[in-house]
Amino acid sequence: MNKIGIIGNGYVGTATGKGFATSPENQIFSYDKFKESPNTLDEVVENSDFIFICVPTPIFSDYSGMDMSIVEGVVGEVAERVKDSGKIVIIKSTSLPGTTKKMAEKYPQVDFAMNPEFLTQKNANADFLKPYRTVIGCEKLEVGEKVKGIYQTILPPDQKYIITDTASAELAKYMSNLMLASKVLLANEFYDLSQKVGANYSDVQKAVEADPRIGTHLGVPGPDGDRGFGGACFPKDTIGILGLAKQIGIDMSALQAIWDKNLKIRQNRDWEEMPQAFKKDTE
Ligand SMILES: NC(=O)c1ccc[n+]([C@@H]2O[C@H](COP(=O)([O-])OP(=O)(O)OC[C@H]3O[C@@H](n4cnc5c(N)ncnc54)[C@H](O)[C@@H]3O)[C@@H](O)[C@H]2O)c1
């Protein structure tokens, strides 16, 4: 029996718990600091061999970057309790590249893995069970293999697994989201161009989307009726990466231009009202 713990029962944590519960080989324990939970933190940590951390990683309200303090705080609470136990702490929250390595260096007696989640909020539970790929970052290969083992109880036999180092797993999540976000912005520009040159954008969209290399995210306006991109993840992940790039001196001016244009064309900054995406000054 695989004993699986979940910390943070939001979109990702709930889908993770429900997803693993679809196999009788797994037993689930879960805890959320701000919601009524089936278990306490101590029970989750004591009973579980795999502990998934699914807490928020919001951006700062001045848009300077991503706040990793909730993840780091929870890792600290868990790490103290699992030293030398062989339990695996799996960071599932979208985390800045380097976060898991930093935690592994801070708590050397703990085994860590980084397992980014790619589900969409709209279809969280179903997406969790049908991922295009499962990415597992680890310091030790045997840890990655153990995490793969629990996914094999719930995912199809031909599931694609990518086992890599933790920074690569962290970055793969951001790059996936930001490639999609960039498509949204380019689609908005081509929409405006189509109006000027007398083209029918919906036919242009159909023609371009027929190429599986390009495929999705080209509707203008988007599914929420607004221009550009909103929601919890794309804006937050853009700011996370732009903040990191600035800090470490990497030129990401193309991504910066995408973000500037997004702020220009988007009416509703919905992410500012989402506590999982935006850390208000008062918090
Ligand atoms: N929502 C998505 O579509 C999605 C997709 C992929 C990845 N992610 C990432 O997954 C992470 C979680 O996102 P989410 O959408 O599930 O957020 P969420 O806000 O829905 O859930 C987070 C949960 O963590 C709880 N929590 C906060 N602090 C805690 C603490 N100290 N201890 C225990 N529980 C705590 C909150 O009460 C909340 O229920 C984020 O890093 C996000 O970027 C989200």
The ligand as an SDF file (V2000), in Angstrom:
LIG
                    3D

 44 48  0  0  0  0  0  0  0  0999 V2000
   -4.7260   25.9400  -10.1770 N   0  0  0  0  0  0  0  0  0  0  0  0
   -4.0760   25.4850  -11.2260 C   0  0  0  0  0  0  0  0  0  0  0  0
   -4.6210   25.3870  -12.3290 O   0  0  0  0  0  0  0  0  0  0  0  0
   -2.6390   25.0390  -11.0950 C   0  0  0  0  0  0  0  0  0  0  0  0
   -2.0920   24.2290  -12.0900 C   0  0  0  0  0  0  0  0  0  0  0  0
   -0.7870   23.8090  -11.9710 C   0  0  0  0  0  0  0  0  0  0  0  0
   -0.0120   24.2340  -10.8940 C   0  0  0  0  0  0  0  0  0  0  0  0
   -0.5560   25.0430   -9.9630 N   0  0  0  0  0  0  0  0  0  0  0  0
    0.3060   25.4420   -8.8420 C   0  0  0  0  0  0  0  0  0  0  0  0
    0.0060   24.6330   -7.7110 O   0  0  0  0  0  0  0  0  0  0  0  0
    0.1390   25.3990   -6.4920 C   0  0  0  0  0  0  0  0  0  0  0  0
   -1.1860   25.3630   -5.7490 C   0  0  0  0  0  0  0  0  0  0  0  0
   -2.1660   25.9560   -6.5820 O   0  0  0  0  0  0  0  0  0  0  0  0
   -3.7260   25.7700   -6.3280 P   0  0  0  0  0  0  0  0  0  0  0  0
   -4.3970   26.3370   -7.5130 O   0  0  0  0  0  0  0  0  0  0  0  0
   -4.0410   24.4020   -5.8900 O   0  0  0  0  0  0  0  0  0  0  0  0
   -3.9210   26.7770   -5.1030 O   0  0  0  0  0  0  0  0  0  0  0  0
   -5.1720   26.8520   -4.1320 P   0  0  0  0  0  0  0  0  0  0  0  0
   -5.1740   28.2110   -3.5430 O   0  0  0  0  0  0  0  0  0  0  0  0
   -6.3990   26.3450   -4.8200 O   0  0  0  0  0  0  0  0  0  0  0  0
   -4.7960   25.7770   -3.0100 O   0  0  0  0  0  0  0  0  0  0  0  0
   -3.7630   25.9300   -2.0980 C   0  0  0  0  0  0  0  0  0  0  0  0
   -4.2500   25.4040   -0.7490 C   0  0  0  0  0  0  0  0  0  0  0  0
   -3.1700   25.4810    0.1830 O   0  0  0  0  0  0  0  0  0  0  0  0
   -3.6960   25.8510    1.4450 C   0  0  0  0  0  0  0  0  0  0  0  0
   -2.6150   26.3980    2.2470 N   0  0  0  0  0  0  0  0  0  0  0  0
   -2.0800   27.6430    2.2020 C   0  0  0  0  0  0  0  0  0  0  0  0
   -1.0760   27.7600    3.0910 N   0  0  0  0  0  0  0  0  0  0  0  0
   -0.9670   26.5540    3.7030 C   0  0  0  0  0  0  0  0  0  0  0  0
   -0.1200   26.0480    4.7240 C   0  0  0  0  0  0  0  0  0  0  0  0
    0.8300   26.8080    5.2580 N   0  0  0  0  0  0  0  0  0  0  0  0
   -0.2850   24.7700    5.1160 N   0  0  0  0  0  0  0  0  0  0  0  0
   -1.2440   23.9890    4.5770 C   0  0  0  0  0  0  0  0  0  0  0  0
   -2.0910   24.4140    3.6030 N   0  0  0  0  0  0  0  0  0  0  0  0
   -1.9460   25.6890    3.1760 C   0  0  0  0  0  0  0  0  0  0  0  0
   -4.7980   26.8270    1.1230 C   0  0  0  0  0  0  0  0  0  0  0  0
   -5.7440   26.9120    2.1730 O   0  0  0  0  0  0  0  0  0  0  0  0
   -5.3890   26.2080   -0.1490 C   0  0  0  0  0  0  0  0  0  0  0  0
   -6.4860   25.3520    0.1300 O   0  0  0  0  0  0  0  0  0  0  0  0
    0.5920   26.7880   -6.9320 C   0  0  0  0  0  0  0  0  0  0  0  0
    1.9800   26.8450   -6.9020 O   0  0  0  0  0  0  0  0  0  0  0  0
    0.1110   26.8670   -8.3740 C   0  0  0  0  0  0  0  0  0  0  0  0
    0.8820   27.7430   -9.1510 O   0  0  0  0  0  0  0  0  0  0  0  0
   -1.8540   25.4400  -10.0180 C   0  0  0  0  0  0  0  0  0  0  0  0
  1  2  1  0
  2  3  2  0
  2  4  1  0
  4  5  1  0
  4 44  2  0
  5  6  2  0
  6  7  1  0
  7  8  2  0
  8  9  1  0
  8 44  1  0
  9 10  1  0
  9 42  1  0
 10 11  1  0
 11 12  1  0
 11 40  1  0
 12 13  1  0
 13 14  1  0
 14 15  2  0
 14 16  1  0
 14 17  1  0
 17 18  1  0
 18 19  2  0
 18 20  1  0
 18 21  1  0
 21 22  1  0
 22 23  1  0
 23 24  1  0
 23 38  1  0
 24 25  1  0
 25 26  1  0
 25 36  1  0
 26 27  1  0
 26 35  1  0
 27 28  2  0
 28 29  1  0
 29 30  1  0
 29 35  2  0
 30 31  1  0
 30 32  2  0
 32 33  1  0
 33 34  2  0
 34 35  1  0
 36 37  1  0
 36 38  1  0
 38 39  1  0
 40 41  1  0
 40 42  1  0
 42 43  1  0
M  CHG  2   8   1  16  -1
M  END
$$$$
